[in-house]
């Protein structure tokens, strides 16, 4: 453990020493990287350092946008149990950070998570002075965990999950990670599968609980807020128009989507395609693919900003955070990162709008979600381009079947409540540790 941590820190220090100046210079030109630069090094504002509120400060970490919505549901449930808590929420991504600030409106302090270097972590812990740390979704940072534990700050894991891919990677370095995984006071996991994996990695079985997925709780909160974020009137999509949304697509999937779309247009000439690549740095490549097909398209940002009316049948999503709201206008949805081996994307996001959801065979990161949708007969696996075409054509040919999905979407509310279960597990440990 000590040797591996030494090597980890040595490599990290070399990378940081070589890269910090170029990164800083680049950040001066790029607002995305400039934002939170000092916080990532462990420097936080005097207000955050000095104002300890009730003295019962809890640090919650949600890496990116998806985890932020889960964090919201759990934090709200936790504050119902213990309103005296002073919550600090950290993120890694700038998208998640901005969303968290919009969501909490100052009620929760939002910061960037420090780089996992001893100096950055030490500085951050000294300035923030949390009474406990709650990590979501099982992010393991060796220095952060080691130094937090050394300060006798209770570590809690909530909404924990470990994919098969992550488990294999952690297990290869079990000498380093076994002690880290044994550091938490509670492991409030999403599913039994994750509970079994984390026990094999060193977690104390007496501290493991299975509380379910809080993603639905977060999505239902978000549902009402997102309904009018992007107006169908602005997009000029009449209520009865047929719309196929292909969300969070990855390299190799856009070609399939465009090929299927070309075939579908022969049967449904007015079909609208909303295409949303997962990573916006690939946008130019996706545009090239569309142009090669000879298809006219428009960027979502130009339509929503009012620069252009929507005249074309392909809407290319070039903005962050809008896909969830766009799903409400879809007739049928394809969930990307699943026809290629990337682990999939969250199929609950379109399903909660009452949409039939298609996905490929590579949904390893969302097994619980796909199992739920299959039970509700809202999720359908396709293995290749032909199956994708056939399934979509079948749905578009039977509008009454698509309409029946709206009722099934409402049934998903029966599966809420996991956020409260995770919050209760956290509350129990905080009480035992004298934090409340």
Secondary structure as UniProt FT lines:
FT   HELIX           2..29
FT   HELIX           31..34
FT   TURN            35..36
FT   HELIX           37..40
FT   TURN            41..42
FT   HELIX           46..50
FT   TURN            53..54
FT   STRAND          57..61
FT   HELIX           65..81
FT   TURN            83..84
FT   STRAND          86..91
FT   HELIX           94..104
FT   TURN            105..106
FT   STRAND          109..112
FT   HELIX           118..128
FT   STRAND          132..136
FT   HELIX           142..150
FT   TURN            151..152
FT   STRAND          154..160
FT   HELIX           164..172
FT   HELIX           174..181
FT   TURN            182..183
FT   STRAND          186..189
FT   HELIX           192..200
FT   TURN            201..202
FT   HELIX           205..207
FT   STRAND          208..210
FT   HELIX           215..226
FT   TURN            227..229
FT   HELIX           232..235
FT   TURN            239..240
FT   STRAND          243..249
FT   TURN            251..252
FT   HELIX           253..267
FT   TURN            269..270
FT   STRAND          272..277
FT   HELIX           280..282
FT   HELIX           283..292
FT   TURN            293..294
FT   STRAND          297..299
FT   HELIX           300..304
FT   TURN            305..306
FT   STRAND          314..316
FT   HELIX           323..326
FT   HELIX           327..329
FT   STRAND          332..335
FT   TURN            338..341
FT   HELIX           348..351
FT   TURN            352..354
FT   STRAND          356..359
FT   HELIX           364..366
FT   HELIX           367..375
FT   TURN            376..377
FT   STRAND          379..381
FT   HELIX           385..397
FT   HELIX           399..411
FT   HELIX           412..415
FT   HELIX           418..432
FT   TURN            433..434
//
